[in-house]
């Protein structure tokens, strides 16, 4: 079933203009001075032609003295354009918009105006899609190319909807067109556009604001000579047949002129031709400077010999929507088209040649044409100005019965003339904007903050141009005569934009354009100064604590806590404090990586040694209860610490290699305006990885260490007071747990609280963590006083208490065995008796404990209450059995070059 005509392509349903010439820049030069004099100071002479001055900076930067911003680069710009200062990348990282140029001049201008507005006022990269790989028509093209591509390429819109980012198709082996918006489309494509909208490929079409109209036209001089011909009343009927046939003669090709008109076959120049046609020009109706064209009366115009004589009308080629045959037949207007097309029509270039020939020879011509269009505007105000012929006004019933554009080129004569109800004129129609649904997706992206939302979608939705405004650009174009198909149309477009900025600016969305201002003051706010002060205080306090530990290294509290493990803990606190300081400063890529290493490795050194030490004490206490022997060496304890540190180093290395934290930016949209009325976006820098899971992994590692520390502290809660750190660890774990929760919250709420503010908060958390650890864990050890009533409690940081914990511990009997006698050869009772006799002598022989065994000598095996004290003696070759009076357990200290230093407990035989 034939679709209704109003949904048909009533106006040039164009597959491609095969006969349209390809236009290139034609401003010749020998040096850069030629280009500077003829065009602009920024135009260069390359390969004998002047380059496009708008390639450097853009339209507004070249035309307006107070416009300081150069244009935004697009994907068609050479890679060196940024380095040379020709253009700049999009400050806010807007995705590129691809605009279809179609293949007629008014569409070029509509696309160019949009490209200038988006690229030079709104920071949006815009490229032009011609639909052909070898055709270029970008406004900023360095060679000022003006090449006609493909029209109505709806596959390009489909691809844009599918891929969203058209730049992704540039690397494909074959050329694939892609466009987000077609700013000028004719209403005849309504059936196709409705289908695309139903498939969610495009949004519902909206009007561009310009009215398009195609009509029968004659030259103004013809209308002045024959005013009655301006209406179909003066054309129709037998009474007007001879007048129409005599006025509208047939156009003649150059070959036919030489064959049928010239007396010597164009061997000598005459009034119409300068010579015979060269190869390829014989079929043309006009060649500027060589063949002026000629209109002659053929047998078809001779009403005497041919009663059915007709005048000539130039009709569209096949593929374009035309109703000339239907209108002429049913309105009884004796005209017909005699071109080489099946419909009798002419190609686009042939129709242009025919009108130019009529102008050159002041001949009468009747032709179907449309506006806005370059040829129409080129002859405005001249003798060849297009004057429309009034046909019956259109009605909906007439529109519904027009012939289909395919049928007019068919073989059936009846289908060619169609229904008599469709023989009316054509009214103006609104040109349409076609927008891919992908344009909204790339502009108003849900994964981007408001400050980074592109203005492209809303601007294009608001974009409007009238046919009069488009006509003004045509007018400017034809006023120039320097480079008609290169620089001239670009000059005309730029001039119109400059003159109509006040008209274009209201199309720009509110809060646009925007400018990014680095907020250096944010790191000068009081909270950052406070964070720096706390970080420096933590670093200073850590150094002071290290000095005190060295000075008091022989104090029981320091010896009992094991000085090596204390220094590991202090190193960890120092690393965390340095990381806190870097977090409070303006970040860089290097500092961002340093922070994760300092903080995570610092927390590892802060907590792992404590866990290892407490686990060792717990292991010995359990062994003592079970009356079994266990040996712990210092090498194994430090090896365990090194093992965990190695794991952390591996994880941090993987993090740094796979997803290193880098200097990132946080943009905040403000209500402030710049001097140029641009909305200010403040930019604050912070450290961030692509995947935030890394940060949560670091927090989880610290939380896991705190969990293990809590378990260890609970298991050693009944160990004797002078080596019991349960209460100290409990308070420290509690404080660090609170702080690690706060640290996790800063990662969760970073977006809502502001990246810079949470950086200051993390810095304070790290510093407070280090300071509280120094106060809780180290301060009690520094104020320990040996011999005081509560010395054992203060040495471990537990403070005084009551009940059984304060009972005076019982004294142990200490017996010395020679290392060559294996433990267990004598009973506990025998050992006890022998020790009583030898005790004075043994004490004289070895009364001091070596310094490197201070931690091991501090671990006493005791009764179930673990409340005993012991006297310790050791030598390089001795083995000490420490026997509890309550449970008869024994502890043995071993120190030799083969076994190292360690503790062991054994069961009495």
C-alpha positions in Angstrom: 0.0 0.0 0.0 1.3 3.4 -0.9 2.0 5.6 2.2 0.3 8.9 2.5 2.1 11.6 0.6 2.5 13.9 3.5 4.7 11.2 5.0 6.6 10.8 1.8 9.8 12.6 0.9 8.2 15.6 -0.7 11.6 17.3 -0.9 14.8 16.1 -2.3 15.3 12.7 -0.7 18.9 12.8 -1.3 21.1 9.7 -1.5 24.2 11.7 -2.6 25.1 14.5 -4.9 27.2 12.7 -7.4 27.7 15.6 -9.6 28.5 18.2 -7.0 32.0 19.4 -7.4 34.5 19.0 -4.6 35.8 22.4 -3.4 39.2 23.2 -2.1 41.0 26.3 -0.8 42.1 28.4 -3.7 43.9 31.4 -2.2 47.4 30.9 -3.8 50.5 32.2 -2.1 54.3 32.2 -2.5 55.2 33.2 1.0 53.6 33.8 4.4 53.5 37.5 3.6 51.0 36.8 0.8 48.6 35.1 3.3 49.1 37.8 5.9 48.1 40.5 3.4 45.2 38.7 1.8 43.7 36.9 4.7 45.1 37.2 8.3 48.3 37.3 10.3 47.7 33.8 11.6 47.3 32.3 8.1 50.3 30.4 6.8 51.5 29.5 3.3 51.5 25.7 3.0 52.1 24.0 -0.3 51.2 27.1 -2.2 47.9 27.8 -0.5 47.0 29.9 2.5 45.7 28.0 5.5 42.5 28.6 7.4 43.0 31.4 9.8 40.2 30.1 12.1 42.2 26.9 12.6 44.3 29.0 14.9 42.3 30.1 17.9 38.9 30.0 16.3 36.3 32.5 15.1 35.8 34.7 18.2 39.5 34.8 19.1 40.3 36.2 15.7 37.4 38.6 15.4 36.9 39.9 19.0 39.7 41.8 20.7 38.4 41.0 24.2 37.8 37.3 23.7 40.8 35.7 25.3 39.8 32.0 25.1 40.8 30.0 22.1 38.7 27.2 20.7 38.4 23.7 22.1 40.2 21.0 20.0 38.3 18.2 18.3 39.4 14.8 17.2 40.1 16.0 13.6 42.8 18.5 14.8 46.4 17.4 14.3 48.1 16.1 17.4 50.4 19.1 17.5 47.5 21.7 17.7 47.6 21.9 21.4 51.3 22.3 21.6 51.3 25.0 19.0 48.5 26.9 20.8 46.0 26.5 18.0 43.4 25.1 20.3 43.0 23.7 23.8 41.6 20.5 25.3 38.3 20.6 27.0 39.0 22.0 30.5 36.2 20.0 32.1 36.7 16.9 29.9 33.4 17.1 28.0 32.8 14.3 25.5 33.0 15.3 21.9 29.8 15.9 19.9 29.6 14.9 16.3 27.4 17.1 14.0 26.2 15.9 10.6 26.8 18.5 7.8 24.4 16.9 5.2 25.5 17.9 1.7 24.0 21.3 1.0 25.2 24.7 2.0 22.5 25.8 4.4 23.1 22.7 6.4 26.9 23.5 6.4 26.1 27.0 7.9 23.7 25.6 10.5 26.3 23.0 11.6 29.1 25.6 11.7 27.2 28.1 13.9 26.6 25.3 16.3 30.2 24.2 16.2 31.4 27.7 17.0 28.9 28.2 19.9 29.8 24.8 21.5 33.6 24.9 20.9 34.4 28.5 21.6 31.8 29.5 24.2 31.1 26.3 26.1 34.3 24.3 26.0 32.6 21.4 24.2 34.7 19.6 21.5 32.7 19.4 18.2 33.6 17.6 15.0 31.7 17.5 11.7 30.5 14.3 10.1 30.2 14.4 6.3 29.3 10.8 5.8 32.2 10.1 3.4 35.8 9.3 4.4 37.4 11.6 1.8 35.1 14.6 2.4 35.9 17.4 4.9 33.9 20.4 5.8 34.9 21.2 9.4 34.8 24.9 10.1 38.3 24.8 11.5 39.8 22.6 8.8 43.3 23.9 8.2 42.9 23.6 4.4 39.4 25.3 4.4 37.9 22.3 2.7 34.4 22.7 1.4 33.5 19.2 0.3 30.0 17.6 -0.1 29.5 14.3 1.6 26.4 12.2 2.1 23.0 13.5 3.0 20.5 12.0 5.4 22.9 9.3 6.7 20.6 7.8 9.4 23.0 4.9 9.9 25.5 7.4 11.3 22.9 8.3 13.9 22.3 4.7 14.8 26.0 4.2 15.4 26.2 7.2 17.6 23.4 5.8 19.7 25.2 2.5 19.9 28.7 3.6 20.7 28.0 7.0 22.3 31.6 8.2 21.8 32.0 8.5 18.0 35.8 8.8 18.4 35.9 5.1 19.1 35.1 4.4 15.5 38.1 6.2 14.1 40.3 3.2 14.6 38.1 0.9 12.6 39.5 -0.6 9.4 36.7 0.7 7.2 35.2 4.2 7.5 32.1 4.3 9.7 30.1 7.5 9.9 28.8 8.6 13.2 26.8 11.7 14.3 24.9 12.7 17.5 22.9 15.4 15.8 21.6 16.4 12.4 20.7 20.1 12.8 18.9 20.4 9.5 16.6 17.8 8.1 13.7 18.2 5.7 10.2 17.1 6.7 10.0 14.6 3.8 11.9 12.1 6.0 9.2 11.9 8.6 8.5 8.2 8.0 12.1 7.2 8.6 12.5 9.6 11.6 9.3 8.2 13.2 10.7 4.7 12.9 14.0 5.8 14.5 12.2 7.4 17.3 10.1 4.3 17.9 13.4 2.3 18.2 14.7 4.8 20.7 17.5 5.7 18.3 16.6 9.4 18.3 14.4 11.7 20.3 11.2 13.1 19.0 12.1 15.6 16.3 11.9 19.3 17.0 11.9 22.4 14.7 15.1 24.2 13.8 13.1 27.4 13.5 13.7 27.9 9.8 11.0 27.4 7.2 11.8 25.6 4.0 9.9 26.0 0.7 10.2 24.7 -2.8 8.3 26.3 -5.7 8.3 27.0 -9.4 10.6 29.9 -10.1 11.5 32.2 -13.0 14.0 35.0 -13.3 13.0 38.5 -12.2 13.6 39.8 -15.7 11.2 37.2 -17.1 8.6 38.2 -14.6 9.0 41.8 -15.5 8.6 41.1 -19.2 5.7 38.7 -18.7 4.0 39.5 -15.3 1.0 37.3 -16.2 3.3 34.2 -16.0 3.8 34.7 -12.2 0.5 32.9 -11.6 -0.7 29.5 -12.9 -3.6 31.4 -14.4 -1.3 33.0 -16.9 0.3 29.6 -17.7 -2.6 27.2 -18.0 -4.9 26.5 -20.9 -4.6 26.4 -24.7 -4.8 30.2 -24.8 -1.4 30.4 -23.1 0.3 27.4 -24.7 2.0 29.3 -27.5 3.2 32.1 -25.1 4.7 29.5 -22.7 6.3 27.6 -25.6 7.9 30.7 -27.0 9.1 32.1 -23.7 10.6 29.0 -22.1 13.0 27.5 -24.6 15.2 24.5 -24.1 18.7 24.8 -22.6 21.4 23.6 -24.9 24.6 21.7 -24.0 27.9 22.8 -25.3 28.1 19.9 -27.7 24.6 20.6 -29.0 25.4 24.2 -29.5 28.5 23.4 -31.6 26.5 20.8 -33.6 23.1 22.6 -34.1 23.8 26.3 -33.6 27.4 27.2 -34.4 28.1 27.8 -38.1 31.6 26.3 -37.9 31.1 23.8 -35.0 32.8 26.2 -32.6 36.0 26.4 -34.6 36.0 30.2 -34.0 34.9 32.1 -31.0 31.4 33.8 -31.0 29.1 35.5 -28.6 28.4 32.3 -26.7 31.5 30.2 -26.8 35.2 30.8 -27.0 36.1 27.4 -28.4 35.0 23.9 -28.8 34.4 22.0 -25.6 37.3 20.2 -23.9 36.9 16.6 -22.8 34.3 16.3 -20.1 32.7 19.7 -20.8 30.6 18.8 -23.8 27.5 17.9 -21.8 27.5 21.0 -19.6 25.0 23.8 -20.0 27.4 26.5 -18.7 31.2 26.8 -18.2 32.3 30.1 -16.7 34.6 32.0 -19.1 34.2 29.4 -21.9 30.6 28.7 -22.7 27.9 31.2 -21.7 25.0 28.8 -22.4 22.3 29.0 -25.0 18.5 28.5 -25.0 16.9 27.5 -28.3 13.4 26.6 -29.6 13.3 23.0 -30.6 10.5 21.2 -32.3 8.9 20.8 -28.9 8.5 24.6 -28.8 7.0 24.9 -32.3 3.3 25.2 -31.9 2.8 25.5 -35.7 4.1 22.1 -36.5 3.3 20.6 -33.1 -0.1 21.6 -31.7 1.0 19.9 -28.4 3.9 22.2 -28.1 5.3 22.9 -24.6 7.6 25.2 -22.9 10.5 24.0 -20.8 10.8 23.6 -17.0 13.8 22.2 -15.2 12.7 19.4 -12.8 14.6 17.6 -10.0 16.5 14.3 -10.6 15.1 11.0 -9.5 15.4 10.4 -5.8 14.2 13.9 -5.0 10.6 14.7 -4.2 8.9 16.6 -7.1 5.3 17.0 -8.2 5.9 19.0 -11.4 4.5 16.4 -13.7 1.4 15.9 -11.6 0.9 19.7 -11.2 1.5 20.5 -14.9 -0.8 17.8 -16.1 -3.9 18.5 -14.0 -3.5 22.3 -13.9 -3.2 22.2 -17.7 0.1 24.0 -17.8 2.0 23.2 -21.1 5.5 22.6 -19.7 7.8 19.6 -19.4 11.3 18.8 -18.4 13.7 17.2 -20.9 16.7 16.2 -18.9 18.5 12.8 -19.0 16.9 11.5 -15.9 14.1 8.8 -16.3 11.7 11.5 -15.0 13.0 14.0 -17.5 14.8 15.8 -14.7 18.3 17.2 -14.4 21.1 16.7 -11.9 21.7 19.3 -9.3 24.8 20.6 -11.0 23.0 20.8 -14.4 20.2 22.8 -12.8 22.7 25.2 -11.4 24.4 25.5 -14.8 21.0 26.2 -16.5 20.2 29.1 -14.1 23.7 30.5 -14.5 23.4 30.3 -18.3 20.0 32.1 -18.2 21.6 34.8 -16.1 24.6 35.1 -18.4 22.5 35.4 -21.6 19.4 37.1 -20.1 17.3 34.2 -21.2 13.9 33.1 -19.8 13.9 30.0 -17.6 11.4 28.1 -15.5 12.7 25.8 -12.8 11.7 23.9 -9.6 13.9 25.1 -6.7 13.9 25.6 -3.0 15.1 27.9 -0.3 17.1 28.5 1.8 19.8 27.5 -0.7 23.0 29.0 -2.0 21.9 29.6 -5.6 18.7 31.3 -4.4 20.6 33.7 -2.2 23.4 34.2 -4.7 21.0 36.0 -7.1 19.0 38.0 -4.6 18.7 41.6 -5.7 19.8 40.8 -9.3 18.0 40.5 -12.6 18.1 36.8 -12.1 16.5 36.8 -8.7 14.2 33.9 -8.1 10.5 34.9 -8.5 8.0 32.3 -7.4 5.0 31.2 -9.5 1.7 31.0 -7.6 0.1 27.6 -7.7 -3.2 26.6 -6.0 -2.7 26.8 -2.2 -2.1 23.4 -0.5 -4.7 21.6 1.5 -4.4 18.5 3.6 -6.5 16.6 1.0 -4.1 17.7 -1.7 -1.0 16.7 0.3 -2.5 13.3 1.0 -2.9 12.6 -2.8 0.5 13.6 -4.0 2.6 11.1 -6.0 5.3 9.2 -4.4 8.9 10.2 -5.2 9.6 6.7 -6.4 6.6 6.5 -8.7 7.5 9.7 -10.6 10.6 7.9 -12.0 8.7 4.7 -12.8 7.6 3.2 -16.1 3.8 3.6 -15.5 2.6 6.9 -17.0 -0.5 6.8 -14.8 1.6 6.6 -11.6 3.7 9.5 -12.9 0.8 11.9 -13.0 -1.0 10.5 -10.0 -4.3 11.8 -8.6 -5.8 15.1 -9.7 -6.5 16.0 -6.1 -2.7 16.2 -5.5 -2.2 19.1 -8.0 -1.6 22.0 -5.7 1.3 24.1 -4.6 3.6 23.5 -1.7 3.5 25.5 1.5 6.4 26.3 3.8 7.6 23.5 6.0 9.7 23.7 9.2 13.2 22.2 9.0 13.8 19.7 11.7 16.6 18.9 14.2 17.4 15.2 14.7 19.1 14.3 18.0 20.4 10.9 18.9 19.4 9.6 22.3 23.1 9.2 23.0 23.6 13.0 23.2 21.7 13.1 26.5 23.7 10.2 27.8 27.0 11.8 27.1 25.9 15.2 28.4 23.8 14.6 31.4 25.7 11.6 32.8 24.6 10.2 36.1 28.1 9.2 37.0 29.4 12.7 36.9 28.9 15.5 39.5 26.9 18.5 38.4 30.0 20.6 37.8 31.1 18.3 35.0 27.7 18.0 33.2 28.1 19.0 29.6 25.9 21.9 28.2 25.8 20.2 24.8 22.4 18.6 25.1 20.5 21.5 26.4 22.2 24.0 24.1 21.3 21.9 21.0 17.8 21.5 22.2 17.5 25.3 22.5 19.3 25.9 19.2 17.2 27.9 16.7 17.9 29.7 13.4 15.3 31.2 11.1 15.4 31.1 7.3 16.1 34.8 7.3 19.2 34.4 9.5 20.5 31.6 7.3 19.8 33.8 4.4 22.0 36.6 6.0 24.9 34.2 6.1 24.4 33.5 2.4 24.3 37.2 1.7 27.6 37.7 3.5 29.0 34.7 1.6 28.3 36.1 -1.8 29.5 39.6 -0.9 33.0 38.1 -0.8 35.0 37.2 -3.8 38.2 35.8 -2.5 37.7 32.1 -2.0 34.1 31.2 -2.8 34.3 27.5 -1.8 36.8 27.7 1.1 37.4 30.8 3.2 34.5 33.0 2.0 31.7 30.8 3.6 33.7 30.6 6.8 34.2 34.3 6.9 30.5 34.8 6.4 29.5 32.4 9.1 32.0 33.9 11.6 30.8 37.4 10.8 27.2 36.4 11.5 28.1 34.7 14.8 30.0 37.8 16.0 27.1 40.1 15.1 24.5 37.9 16.7 26.1 36.8 20.0 23.3 38.5 21.9 20.9 36.3 20.0 22.9 33.1 20.6 23.8 33.5 24.3 20.2 32.9 25.6 20.4 29.4 24.1 23.2 28.6 26.5 22.0 26.8 29.7 22.1 28.6 33.0 25.4 28.4 34.9 27.2 28.1 31.6 29.8 28.9 30.3 32.0 27.8 33.2 35.5 28.5 34.2 37.7 26.4 36.5 39.6 28.3 39.3 42.1 26.4 41.4 41.2 26.9 45.0 44.6 27.3 46.6 43.1 28.9 49.6 41.4 25.7 50.7 44.8 24.4 52.1 45.2 27.6 53.9 42.0 27.2 56.0 42.4 26.8 59.8 41.6 23.1 59.7 44.6 22.4 57.5 46.9 24.5 59.7 45.6 22.6 62.7 46.3 19.3 60.9 49.9 20.4 60.1 50.5 21.5 63.7 49.2 18.1 65.0 51.3 16.2 62.5 54.4 18.1 63.4 53.7 17.6 67.1 53.3 13.9 66.5 56.6 13.7 64.7 58.3 15.7 67.4 56.8 13.6 70.2 57.8 10.4 68.5 61.5 11.6 68.3 61.4 12.6 71.9 59.9 9.2 72.9 62.8 7.5 71.1 65.3 9.6 72.9 63.7 8.8 76.3 63.7 5.1 75.5 67.5 5.2 74.8 68.2 7.1 78.0 66.0 4.8 80.1 67.0 1.6 78.3 68.2 0.0 81.5 65.0 0.8 83.4 63.0 -2.3 84.3 59.9 -1.0 82.5 61.8 -0.5 79.3 63.6 -3.8 79.6 60.4 -5.7 80.4 58.8 -4.2 77.3 61.8 -5.2 75.2 63.6 -2.2 73.7 63.8 -3.6 70.2 60.1 -4.0 69.9 59.6 -0.5 71.3 61.8 1.0 68.6 59.8 -0.9 65.9 56.6 0.6 67.3 58.2 4.1 67.4 59.3 3.7 63.8 55.7 2.8 62.9 54.4 5.9 64.7 56.9 8.1 62.9 55.8 6.8 59.5 52.2 7.4 60.3 53.0 10.9 61.6 54.9 11.8 58.4 52.0 10.4 56.3 49.7 12.7 58.4 51.8 15.7 57.5 51.8 14.9 53.8 48.0 14.4 53.9 47.6 17.9 55.2 49.7 19.4 52.3 48.7 20.1 48.7 49.0 16.7 47.0 51.1 15.6 44.1 51.4 12.2 42.4 54.5 11.4 44.4 53.1 12.4 47.8 49.9 10.4 47.1 51.9 7.2 46.6 54.1 8.1 49.7 51.0 8.5 51.9 49.7 5.0 51.4 53.1 3.5 52.0 53.8 5.5 55.1 50.4 5.1 56.7 49.8 1.4 56.0 53.4 0.3 56.6 53.5 2.5 59.7 50.3 0.9 61.2 51.8 -2.5 60.5 55.0 -1.7 62.4 52.9 -0.1 65.2 50.7 -3.1 65.8 52.4 -6.3 64.5 55.3 -6.2 67.0 52.9 -5.8 69.9 50.8 -8.7 68.7 53.9 -10.9 68.3 55.2 -10.1 71.7 51.9 -10.6 73.5 51.4 -13.8 71.6 54.8 -15.1 72.7 54.0 -14.3 76.4 50.6 -16.0 76.0 52.3 -19.1 74.5 54.7 -19.4 77.4 51.9 -19.0 79.9 49.8 -21.7 78.3 52.9 -24.0 78.2 53.5 -23.4 81.9 50.0 -24.4 82.8 50.4 -27.6 80.8 53.8 -28.3 82.4 55.5 -28.7 79.0 58.7 -27.3 77.4 58.5 -24.6 74.7 61.5 -22.6 73.3 61.1 -19.1 71.8 64.0 -17.4 70.0 64.3 -13.8 69.3 65.1 -14.5 65.7 61.8 -16.2 65.2 59.9 -13.3 66.8 61.6 -10.7 64.6 61.1 -13.1 61.7 57.4 -13.1 62.3 57.3 -9.3 62.3 59.4 -9.2 59.0 57.0 -11.8 57.5 53.9 -9.6 58.0 55.8 -6.5 56.9 56.8 -8.3 53.7 53.1 -9.2 53.0 52.2 -5.5 53.4 55.0 -4.5 51.1 53.8 -6.9 48.4 50.2 -5.6 48.7 51.4 -2.0 48.6 53.5 -2.7 45.5 50.6 -4.3 43.7 48.5 -1.3 44.6 51.2 1.1 43.4 51.7 -0.8 40.1 48.1 -1.6 39.2 46.2 1.4 40.4 48.5 4.0 41.9 46.9 6.9 43.8 47.3 10.0 41.8 46.6 13.7 42.2 43.0 14.1 41.3 40.6 17.0 41.3 37.3 17.8 43.0 35.2 20.4 41.2 32.5 22.3 43.0 30.0 24.5 41.2 29.5 27.9 42.8 27.2 30.8 42.4 30.2 33.2 41.8 30.8 34.8 38.4 34.0 35.8 36.7 34.7 39.2 35.1 33.5 37.6 31.8 30.2 36.4 33.4 31.4 32.8 33.5 30.2 30.6 36.4 33.2 29.7 38.6 34.0 26.1 39.4 36.5 25.8 42.2 39.0 23.0 41.8 40.5 21.3 44.8 43.2 18.6 44.4 43.2 15.4 46.4 44.7 11.8 46.2 42.7 9.1 44.7 42.9 5.7 43.0 40.5 4.6 40.3 39.2 1.9 42.6 38.3 3.1 46.1 38.4 -0.6 47.3 42.2 -0.1 47.9 41.6 2.4 50.7 39.0 0.2 52.3 41.5 -2.7 52.1 44.0 -0.6 54.1 41.4 0.2 56.7 40.4 -3.4 56.9 44.0 -4.4 57.5 44.3 -2.1 60.4 41.0 -3.3 61.8 42.2 -6.9 61.5 45.4 -6.1 63.4 43.3 -4.5 66.1 41.1 -7.5 66.3 44.1 -9.8 66.8 45.5 -7.4 69.4 42.3 -7.5 71.3 42.3 -11.3 71.4 45.9 -11.5 72.5 45.3 -8.9 75.2 42.3 -10.8 76.5 44.2 -14.1 76.7 47.0 -12.5 78.7 44.8 -10.7 81.2 46.0 -12.9 84.1 49.7 -12.6 83.5 51.7 -11.1 86.3 51.5 -7.3 86.6 55.1 -6.4 85.7 54.8 -8.0 82.2 51.0 -7.7 81.8 50.0 -5.1 79.2 46.3 -6.1 79.0 44.9 -2.8 80.3 47.3 -0.7 78.3 46.5 -2.6 75.1 42.8 -2.4 75.8 42.8 1.3 76.1 45.1 1.7 73.0 42.9 -0.7 71.0 39.8 1.2 72.0 41.2 4.5 70.9 42.5 3.2 67.6 39.3 1.4 66.9 37.4 4.7 67.3 39.8 6.4 65.0 39.8 3.6 62.4 36.0 3.8 62.3 36.3 7.6 61.7 38.8 7.0 59.0 36.5 4.6 57.2 33.7 7.1 57.5 35.9 9.7 55.7 36.1 7.3 52.7 32.4 6.6 52.7 31.4 10.2 52.9 34.1 11.7 50.8 31.8 12.8 48.0 29.3 14.6 50.3 31.8 16.1 52.8 34.3 17.3 50.1 37.6 15.7 49.2 39.7 18.4 50.7 37.9 18.5 54.0 38.2 14.7 54.5 41.9 15.0 53.7 42.3 17.3 56.7 40.1 15.0 58.8 42.3 12.0 57.9 45.5 13.9 58.7 44.1 14.8 62.2 43.1 11.1 62.7 46.6 9.9 61.9 48.2 12.5 64.2 45.8 11.9 67.1 46.3 8.2 66.7 50.1 8.6 67.0 49.8 11.0 70.0 47.3 8.8 71.9 49.5 5.7 71.4 52.5 7.6 72.8 50.5 8.8 75.8 48.8 5.4 76.5 51.6 3.0 75.9 54.9 4.9 76.4 54.1 7.5 79.1 53.5 5.0 81.9 56.8 3.3 81.1 58.7 6.6 81.3 57.3 7.5 84.8 58.0 4.0 86.2 59.9 4.2 89.5 61.7 1.0 90.5 61.1 -0.1 94.1 57.8 1.7 94.5 54.8 -0.2 95.8 53.2 -0.2 92.4 56.3 -0.6 90.3 55.2 -3.7 88.7 51.9 -2.1 87.7 53.4 1.1 86.4 56.0 -0.9 84.4 53.3 -2.3 82.3 51.2 0.8 82.3 48.3 -0.8 84.2 48.3 1.5 87.2 47.4 0.3 90.7 44.6 -2.0 91.6 43.2 -4.1 94.4 42.3 -7.6 95.4 44.4 -10.6 94.5 46.3 -8.6 91.9 48.0 -6.7 94.8 49.1 -9.7 96.8 52.9 -9.9 97.5 54.2 -12.5 95.0 55.9 -15.5 96.4 59.6 -16.0 96.0 61.0 -18.7 93.8 63.9 -20.9 94.4 66.5 -20.6 91.7 68.9 -23.4 90.9 71.8 -23.5 88.6 72.6 -26.4 86.4 75.6 -26.9 84.2 74.6 -26.8 80.6 76.3 -30.1 79.9 73.8 -31.8 82.2 70.6 -32.5 80.3 67.4 -31.1 81.9 65.3 -33.6 83.7 68.1 -35.9 84.9 67.3 -35.0 88.4 64.0 -34.6 90.1 62.6 -31.3 91.2 63.2 -32.2 94.8 66.8 -33.1 94.2 67.4 -29.9 92.3 65.8 -28.0 95.1 68.0 -29.5 97.8 71.2 -29.1 95.9 70.4 -25.5 95.1 70.0 -24.6 98.7 73.6 -25.7 99.4 75.1 -24.1 96.4 73.2 -20.9 96.3 75.8 -18.5 97.8 78.6 -19.8 95.6 76.5 -19.5 92.5 75.4 -16.0 93.2 79.0 -15.0 93.5 79.9 -16.5 90.3 77.2 -15.0 88.2 75.3 -12.2 89.6 74.4 -10.1 86.5 72.0 -10.7 83.7 73.3 -9.8 80.1 71.6 -6.8 78.6 70.6 -8.5 75.4 68.6 -11.0 77.4 66.6 -8.4 79.3 63.2 -9.2 77.7 63.6 -12.9 78.1 64.8 -12.6 81.7 61.7 -10.5 82.4 59.3 -13.4 81.6 58.7 -15.4 84.8 56.8 -18.6 85.0 54.5 -18.6 88.0 51.5 -20.3 89.6 47.9 -20.2 88.4 47.7 -16.7 89.7 51.0 -15.7 88.0 51.9 -13.5 91.0 55.5 -14.7 91.8 58.8 -13.0 91.5 62.2 -14.7 90.8 65.8 -13.9 91.0 67.5 -14.4 87.8 71.0 -15.5 87.0 72.5 -16.4 83.7 75.8 -17.2 82.0 76.8 -18.2 78.5 77.0 -21.9 79.5 74.4 -22.1 82.3 70.8 -23.4 82.3 68.5 -22.0 84.9 65.6 -23.9 86.2 63.0 -21.6 87.8 60.7 -23.7 89.9 57.4 -22.3 91.2 56.6 -23.3 94.7 53.0 -23.7 93.8 53.0 -25.7 90.6 56.6 -26.9 90.4 56.9 -25.7 86.8 60.3 -25.0 85.5 61.6 -22.3 83.1 64.9 -22.6 81.3 66.9 -19.9 79.7 69.2 -21.0 76.9 71.9 -18.8 75.4 74.6 -20.2 73.2 75.9 -19.5 69.7 74.2 -22.5 68.1 70.7 -22.1 69.6 70.5 -18.4 70.0 68.6 -16.9 72.9 65.3 -18.2 74.0 63.0 -19.3 76.8 61.8 -22.8 77.5 59.6 -24.4 80.1 59.8 -28.1 81.0 57.8 -30.5 83.1 59.6 -32.1 86.1 60.0 -35.8 85.7 
